Amino acid sequence: MDELIALLKKVKPNVDFENEDGLVDRGILDSLDVISIIAEISDKYGIAIPNDEIIPDNFNSAEALKELLDDLM
């Protein structure tokens, strides 16, 4: 989880990813941020996130994103 938090902070350094659970719903992350996160995940882990998984629920928290990545590995 620490690696994922570091990756997320690379995209948005001032966000409390450890505690925030409405990243997309509250507008903390916008579509360009999500694209940047997807690109970072692809580069670091070699995981392609399918289009049908690019939904707000999967990007609203670091925990939700980790669960998605665990499912895709």
Secondary structure, DSSP 8 states (H G I E B T S, - for coil): -HHHHHHHHHH-TTS-TTT-S-TTTTTSS-HHHHHHHHHHHHHHH-----GGG-SHHHHSSHHHHHHHHHHH-
